[in-house]
Every structure is written in structure tokens, then in C-alpha cells.
Amino acid sequence: MKVIEFYGVVMRLALGVDYLGKGFQGWQTQTTGPSGQQYLEEAVGFVANHPIKIIASGRTDSGVHALGQVVHADVLVERTPYQWLMGINTQLPDNIAVRWVSPVSASFHARFSALQRRYVYLISPQSAPSAVRHEHVLRVHQPLSIKDMQQAAKSLVGEHDFSAFRSSQCQAKTATRTVTHLAVYTLGENIVIDIAANAFLHHMVRNIVGSLLMVGKGERSRTWLAQVLRSQDRRQAAEKVEAKGLYLLEVLYPKHHDLPSPDLSLFGWDFRHFALSHDRLAASVLTSPHGQI
């Protein structure tokens, strides 16, 4: 077993977590209702036998799902990764689970060590979509032009000021973010909007998806999204879409932390085509006209 001692703490643990957003008032602990952070802190604290503070790679809104959330916690007791995994999961409700546990060094930070985050948004354009998957995809009851959406999406790749796509409640000090890829494609019977960036603003993905849908429906032209981006005006973009079709898919960290690879499958669909990698990140940085992340 890998045991790392620092500052009087027996070890820092990294955990891979997935959850269904329905029933949570978002990831962060709050007084208005249950949250993923609250459930996980209670479960890890039960196994550790002391209070725990969980730090996540990022906060997700109420209703947003995750397949690849990564968190860390400092613990004062020694257990094997298997003991942590089994013990924590016995204390969690059915809509949240820990997929892996790995001891890491004191230098690892779930939020600040992250190099990229990747989200996917699932859209069902069918007139008769699956009732079973109703809470997991966005229903759109009209045809969408994927080609128009693909062309419009290109204008958002690279380093830009994304003020036009941030929430008015966003607390980030700067709206500049680097989008390393933004792809629109079909997967099974669904349309996927697949986006990765060094970090995201509050509601940024949902606002981008809403704007891409306006292009796909023919309500706006292919060049409109570039105009919205340049305006830096939130009023110019579309309203944000519902949270239920949005998934935090994976988070990329420096290689030396040696974290397990995420499971990039959902409902039998495989998202490995655009899997985050250090090689892909290096290529995107080198080809970006705006410089490095």
C-alpha cells in the first residue's frame, strides 16, 4: 500500500466520484438541501472516524451529473484503498458512488492541480425519445443541423473572454478561459456537445449549449456565435439550457499523480474518441494562436 505522510496527516486521498444530479442542490454543501459534497464528507468521515473536508475539481449545479468528478480529502487514519472504497460506498445513497480511491502526495489538489475539465451535453432530437432516459438527456422536438452547429462551435475554440456565456452570479476574477476542444457529433440516437477547457465559468457550458441549439434550429446563423463571443455581453447569448443533459465527464491531472483512468462510457456509449490526454493538451496549446494555458 502507498502511504504518504505530511504535516501530521497520515495521507491525502484522491477519489473518483460519479453521481446523478437529480435530488442534489448542486455539488457544494448548502443549507437549502442535500449536496454531493455533504454526502461524501459524511461517508468518508464515517470510515475515517473524524470530520472530513472534501475539495472537488469543480462545483456542479443542481441537476448536473458527473461520471468523472475528482475530489481529495486529508485523513488521519490508515486504510487500504479497497477498505476506503467499500466502506465509503456503504454509507452513500444510490445516486452517488466512489469509483476509485488513490493515496496522493501533499502537492495534489483536486481543483488547482487540474489541467483540463471535460463536459458532454446529451440531446435527444427524436419525437419519441426514451422515457427511461428522460432525466438524463434534453429533449428537442425538432430537427437540428449538426453541420451548422459544428461550424458555429469552431469560433469558441482557443483562449477568449467568455463574458457573454457567464452567469451574472459568477464569482470568477476573470472571464478568460481556454477551450481546447468543442465538438458536436451523433452518438447512437443522440446529439452530443463535447467541450473541454482549462476551467469553466458559472453556467458557461449551459449557455454555450443553449446558443448552439439556436443555430441548430436555424434561429441564428453559423456566424452569430462568433459575434456573441466578441460582444462580451451576456444579453446577446441564448438562455441556459436545463441541467439534466450535462455531465462532468473527466478531469486531467499531471502524469506524476498517477491517477486511475476514468470510465468514459455511459448507457453503453463510448466517449473515448476525445479522451483528455497530455498529448492532446500539448497539441492544442501549441496550435492555439493565443498562447499557452
C-alpha positions as CSV (number, residue, x, y, z in Angstrom):
1,M,0.0,0.0,0.0
2,K,1.2,3.5,-0.8
3,V,1.2,5.6,2.4
4,I,2.3,9.3,2.2
5,E,2.9,11.3,5.4
6,F,2.9,15.1,5.6
7,Y,2.2,17.8,8.1
8,G,0.9,15.3,10.7
9,V,-1.7,13.9,8.4
10,V,-1.4,10.2,7.6
11,M,-2.4,10.6,3.9
12,R,-4.2,12.6,1.3
13,L,-6.7,10.6,-0.7
14,A,-7.9,11.3,-4.2
15,L,-11.3,9.8,-5.1
16,G,-13.1,9.4,-8.4
17,V,-16.8,10.0,-8.0
18,D,-19.9,9.7,-10.1
19,Y,-23.4,10.9,-9.3
20,L,-26.8,11.7,-10.8
21,G,-27.6,15.3,-10.2
22,K,-31.3,14.9,-9.7
23,G,-32.1,15.3,-6.0
24,F,-28.9,17.3,-5.2
25,Q,-28.9,21.1,-4.7
26,G,-25.7,21.1,-6.6
27,W,-22.3,19.7,-5.5
28,Q,-21.4,22.2,-2.8
29,T,-22.7,21.8,0.7
30,Q,-25.5,24.3,1.5
31,T,-28.5,24.8,3.8
32,T,-31.2,24.6,1.1
33,G,-30.9,20.8,0.5
34,P,-28.7,17.8,0.1
35,S,-25.5,18.0,-1.9
36,G,-22.9,15.6,-3.2
37,Q,-20.2,17.2,-1.0
38,Q,-22.3,16.7,2.1
39,Y,-23.0,13.1,1.4
40,L,-19.4,12.3,0.6
41,E,-17.9,14.2,3.6
42,E,-20.2,12.2,5.9
43,A,-19.3,8.9,4.3
44,V,-15.6,9.4,4.3
45,G,-15.8,10.8,7.8
46,F,-17.6,7.7,9.0
47,V,-14.8,5.5,7.7
48,A,-12.1,7.8,9.0
49,N,-13.8,8.3,12.3
50,H,-13.2,12.0,12.2
51,P,-14.7,15.1,10.4
52,I,-13.6,15.4,6.8
53,K,-13.4,18.3,4.4
54,I,-13.8,17.4,0.7
55,I,-12.2,19.5,-2.1
56,A,-13.6,18.9,-5.6
57,S,-12.2,19.6,-9.1
58,G,-15.1,22.0,-9.6
59,R,-18.6,22.7,-8.5
60,T,-21.6,21.4,-10.5
61,D,-25.0,23.0,-10.5
62,S,-28.2,21.4,-9.2
63,G,-29.3,18.7,-11.6
64,V,-25.9,18.3,-13.3
65,H,-24.5,14.8,-13.4
66,A,-20.9,13.5,-13.1
67,L,-19.0,10.5,-14.4
68,G,-15.5,11.7,-13.6
69,Q,-15.6,14.1,-10.7
70,V,-12.3,14.0,-8.7
71,V,-12.0,15.1,-5.1
72,H,-9.4,15.0,-2.4
73,A,-9.5,14.6,1.4
74,D,-6.9,14.5,4.2
75,V,-7.4,11.7,6.6
76,L,-5.8,10.8,10.0
77,V,-6.1,7.0,9.8
78,E,-4.6,4.3,7.6
79,R,-6.8,2.1,5.5
80,T,-6.2,0.2,2.2
81,P,-7.7,1.8,-0.9
82,Y,-10.1,-1.2,-1.0
83,Q,-11.2,-0.6,2.6
84,W,-11.8,3.1,1.8
85,L,-13.7,2.3,-1.3
86,M,-16.0,-0.4,0.2
87,G,-16.5,1.5,3.5
88,I,-17.4,4.8,1.9
89,N,-19.8,3.3,-0.7
90,T,-21.8,1.5,2.1
91,Q,-22.6,5.0,3.5
92,L,-23.7,6.7,0.3
93,P,-27.2,6.9,-1.3
94,D,-27.8,5.2,-4.6
95,N,-27.3,8.4,-6.7
96,I,-23.7,8.9,-5.8
97,A,-20.7,6.4,-5.8
98,V,-17.0,6.4,-5.4
99,R,-15.4,4.5,-8.3
100,W,-11.7,4.5,-7.1
101,V,-9.5,5.7,-4.2
102,S,-5.8,6.5,-4.5
103,P,-3.3,7.9,-2.0
104,V,-1.6,11.0,-3.4
105,S,1.1,13.4,-2.3
106,A,0.6,16.6,-0.4
107,S,1.1,18.6,-3.7
108,F,-2.1,17.2,-5.2
109,H,-5.1,19.5,-5.1
110,A,-8.3,18.3,-6.8
111,R,-9.1,21.9,-8.0
112,F,-5.8,23.6,-8.5
113,S,-3.8,20.6,-9.9
114,A,-6.4,20.0,-12.7
115,L,-5.2,20.8,-16.2
116,Q,-8.5,20.4,-18.1
117,R,-12.1,19.6,-17.4
118,R,-14.4,18.0,-20.0
119,Y,-18.2,18.1,-20.1
120,V,-20.6,16.4,-22.5
121,Y,-24.2,17.5,-23.1
122,L,-26.7,14.9,-24.4
123,I,-29.6,15.9,-26.6
124,S,-32.4,13.7,-27.9
125,P,-33.8,15.1,-31.1
126,Q,-36.4,12.4,-31.5
127,S,-40.2,12.9,-31.5
128,A,-40.5,9.7,-29.4
129,P,-37.4,9.6,-27.1
130,S,-36.8,7.0,-24.4
131,A,-38.9,7.6,-21.2
132,V,-36.2,5.7,-19.2
133,R,-33.6,8.3,-20.1
134,H,-35.8,11.3,-19.8
135,E,-33.9,12.6,-16.8
136,H,-30.5,12.1,-18.5
137,V,-30.9,13.9,-21.8
138,L,-32.5,17.1,-23.2
139,R,-35.5,16.5,-25.5
140,V,-35.6,18.7,-28.5
141,H,-38.8,18.2,-30.6
142,Q,-37.4,19.5,-33.9
143,P,-34.6,18.7,-36.3
144,L,-31.2,20.1,-35.7
145,S,-28.5,21.0,-38.2
146,I,-25.4,19.4,-36.8
147,K,-23.2,20.9,-39.6
148,D,-24.3,24.4,-38.7
149,M,-23.7,23.7,-35.0
150,Q,-20.2,22.3,-35.8
151,Q,-19.3,25.3,-37.8
152,A,-20.5,27.7,-35.2
153,A,-18.7,25.9,-32.4
154,K,-15.3,26.4,-34.1
155,S,-15.3,30.1,-33.2
156,L,-15.2,29.3,-29.4
157,V,-12.1,27.1,-29.5
158,G,-9.0,28.8,-28.1
159,E,-8.4,31.4,-25.4
160,H,-11.1,34.0,-25.3
161,D,-13.1,36.3,-22.9
162,F,-16.3,34.3,-22.3
163,S,-18.2,37.1,-20.6
164,A,-21.1,36.5,-23.0
165,F,-21.5,33.0,-21.6
166,R,-21.1,33.5,-17.9
167,S,-23.8,33.8,-15.2
168,S,-24.4,37.1,-13.6
169,Q,-23.7,35.3,-10.3
170,C,-20.3,34.1,-11.5
171,Q,-17.5,35.0,-9.0
172,A,-14.5,34.3,-11.2
173,K,-12.0,37.1,-11.2
174,T,-11.5,36.8,-15.0
175,A,-13.8,35.6,-17.8
176,T,-10.8,34.4,-19.9
177,R,-10.7,30.7,-20.5
178,T,-9.1,28.3,-23.0
179,V,-11.4,25.9,-24.7
180,T,-9.2,23.1,-26.1
181,H,-12.0,21.3,-28.0
182,L,-15.6,21.8,-28.8
183,A,-17.2,19.1,-30.9
184,V,-20.8,18.4,-32.0
185,Y,-21.5,14.8,-33.1
186,T,-24.0,12.0,-33.1
187,L,-23.7,9.0,-30.7
188,G,-26.4,6.4,-31.1
189,E,-29.7,8.2,-31.3
190,N,-28.4,11.3,-29.6
191,I,-26.5,14.5,-30.4
192,V,-23.5,15.2,-28.2
193,I,-22.0,18.6,-27.5
194,D,-18.5,17.8,-26.2
195,I,-16.4,20.5,-24.6
196,A,-13.1,20.7,-22.8
197,A,-11.3,23.7,-21.2
198,N,-8.7,24.6,-18.6
199,A,-11.6,25.8,-16.5
200,F,-15.2,26.9,-16.8
201,L,-17.3,29.9,-15.7
202,H,-20.6,29.6,-13.9
203,H,-23.2,28.3,-16.3
204,M,-20.7,28.6,-19.2
205,V,-21.4,25.2,-20.7
206,R,-25.2,25.5,-20.4
207,N,-25.2,29.0,-22.0
208,I,-23.0,27.8,-24.9
209,V,-25.2,24.8,-25.5
210,G,-28.3,27.0,-25.5
211,S,-26.7,29.2,-28.1
212,L,-25.6,26.3,-30.3
213,L,-29.2,25.0,-30.2
214,M,-30.4,28.2,-31.6
215,V,-28.0,27.8,-34.5
216,G,-29.0,24.1,-34.9
217,K,-32.7,25.1,-35.1
218,G,-32.0,27.7,-37.8
219,E,-32.9,30.6,-35.5
220,R,-29.4,32.1,-35.8
221,S,-26.7,31.9,-38.4
222,R,-23.4,30.0,-38.2
223,T,-21.5,33.3,-37.7
224,W,-23.8,34.5,-34.9
225,L,-21.9,32.7,-32.1
226,A,-18.6,34.5,-33.0
227,Q,-20.5,37.8,-32.9
228,V,-21.9,36.9,-29.4
229,L,-18.4,36.0,-28.2
230,R,-16.9,39.3,-29.4
231,S,-19.7,41.3,-27.8
232,Q,-18.7,40.0,-24.2
233,D,-22.4,40.7,-23.4
234,R,-24.4,38.0,-21.7
235,R,-27.6,39.5,-23.0
236,Q,-26.6,38.6,-26.6
237,A,-26.4,34.8,-26.0
238,A,-29.2,32.4,-25.6
239,E,-30.8,31.4,-22.3
240,K,-29.1,28.5,-20.5
241,V,-30.4,25.0,-21.1
242,E,-31.6,22.6,-18.4
243,A,-29.0,20.9,-16.3
244,K,-30.2,17.3,-16.7
245,G,-28.4,16.7,-20.0
246,L,-25.0,17.8,-18.7
247,Y,-22.2,15.5,-17.4
248,L,-18.8,16.3,-16.0
249,L,-17.1,13.5,-17.9
250,E,-13.4,13.7,-16.9
251,V,-10.6,15.8,-15.4
252,L,-7.0,15.7,-16.5
253,Y,-4.1,15.9,-14.0
254,P,-0.3,15.9,-14.3
255,K,1.0,12.4,-15.0
256,H,3.1,12.2,-11.9
257,H,0.0,12.0,-9.7
258,D,-0.7,8.6,-11.4
259,L,-4.5,8.6,-11.0
260,P,-6.7,5.9,-12.4
261,S,-8.1,6.4,-15.9
262,P,-11.8,7.4,-15.9
263,D,-14.6,5.2,-17.3
264,L,-15.7,7.0,-20.4
265,S,-18.9,5.0,-21.0
266,L,-22.5,6.0,-20.4
267,F,-25.6,4.0,-21.3
268,G,-23.4,1.9,-23.5
269,W,-22.0,4.9,-25.4
270,D,-18.2,5.3,-25.5
271,F,-16.7,8.8,-25.2
272,R,-13.0,7.8,-25.6
273,H,-12.7,9.4,-29.1
274,F,-12.0,12.8,-27.5
275,A,-10.5,11.5,-24.3
276,L,-8.4,14.1,-22.5
277,S,-4.7,13.4,-22.7
278,H,-1.4,15.2,-22.1
279,D,-0.5,14.8,-25.8
280,R,-3.8,16.3,-26.9
281,L,-3.4,19.2,-24.4
282,A,0.1,19.9,-25.7
283,A,-1.0,19.9,-29.3
284,S,-3.9,22.2,-28.6
285,V,-1.6,24.7,-26.7
286,L,1.0,24.6,-29.5
287,T,-1.6,25.3,-32.2
288,S,-3.5,28.0,-30.2
289,P,-2.9,31.5,-31.6
290,H,-3.4,32.8,-28.1
291,G,-0.5,31.1,-26.4
292,Q,-0.3,28.7,-23.5
293,I,-2.8,27.9,-20.8
